[in-house]
Amino acid sequence: MKLRKNMFQCKSCRKLLSRDQFTIINGVSVSNRCITCTGLYRTSILRSDLNLYRYMLKELRYDEREAKVENSVTYLIDVRKIIIYSQILLLRKGAKFVTKLIEIEIMIGS
């Protein structure tokens, strides 16, 4: 929202600030958040610790090297893919659990 010459309103804190308090995107447009709010937003984003998955992958690779496995999936897979696969498995187990609870509730209710 442009109010005065080179003055913009931050969408987060609603303060009226000069153009130099905002980050410039592609040299043309000004971002919606001021520099202070952008910094606060970036520090508040939930970051997941990947060290546990990196350690698991490292141990799997070591075990397969010791077993002299020629073709191994562990050398093709990335840490982020492990996280995605584990979350999918947890969701599937959770869905199965909820389905079982509904079936039990239906059986008890009848």
N, C-alpha and C positions, 0 to 999 in steps of 0.2 A: 504494500500500500504506500504510494508516494504522497507525501503531505506537503513538504516544502522542498525547495531546491536542495538536493543531496541529503535529505532527511527521510528516514524510513522507520517504520514501526516494526519491532520484533514481534513475531507471532507467539513466542513463548512467554517472555516477561512483559510484553506490551509497552516497553519503553520506546520513546522517540529518540533515535540515535542517528548520528551522521553516517554517511556511506562507508567511511573507512572502518566502522565497527562491524561491518558485515563481510563475509567472504564473497568474492566475485566468482561466479560460475561461468566458465568459457569466455571471460572478459566482457560479457555483455550484461547478463542479469545478476541480480543480487539475491543471495539466499534468504530464506524466510527467518532464520534464527541469527541473532548476533553472535559474535565470537565467543562471548562468555557462556551463552546458553548452548552453543554448539559443543564447547568443551565439557560442560556439565552433562550433556546428553551422551557424549562419547564415553565418559567415565561411568555412567549409569547403565550402559548396555551390559547385559549378562554375558560374561565370557566363560566358556567351559575349559576346564583343564584337560589337555590332551595327553599329559604325561602317562597316565594309567594305560591308555590305549597304545601309546608308543612303546611302553615297556612290554605289554602283552605281545605286540607284533614282533618286537626284538627277540623275545623269548621263543616265540613260535618259529621264527627264522633260524635261531640257534639250534633248536631241537631238530628241525628238518635238515639242517646242515650236518648235524651229528648222525642222523639216520641215513644220510647220503641219498636223500630224495632228489631225483633229477628235475622233475617238473613240479613246482610248488606254487600254489595260489598266493602264499604269503609274500612272494616277491612281486606280485602283480597288484596287490591290494594296497590302498592308501589308508592312512589313519582316519581320515574323514569318512571314508566308505565304511570302515568298521563301526563308527559311531552311528551312521545311518542304518546299517544292518541291525545293530543291537537295538536301536529305538524301534525299528519295525517289528523285531521279535517281541519286544516288551509290549507293544501295542496289540499284537496278535494274541499274546497270552492274556492281556487284560480284557480283550474282547471275548475270548473264550470263557474267562472267569465270570464276566457279566452275563454271558449267555447261560452259563450253568446256574447262576443265581436266579435268573428269570425262570428257568425251567423248574427249579426247586420251589420257587414261589407259586408257580402255576399248579404244581402238584399238591402243595399244602393248601392252597386256596380252593381246590376242587372238592 
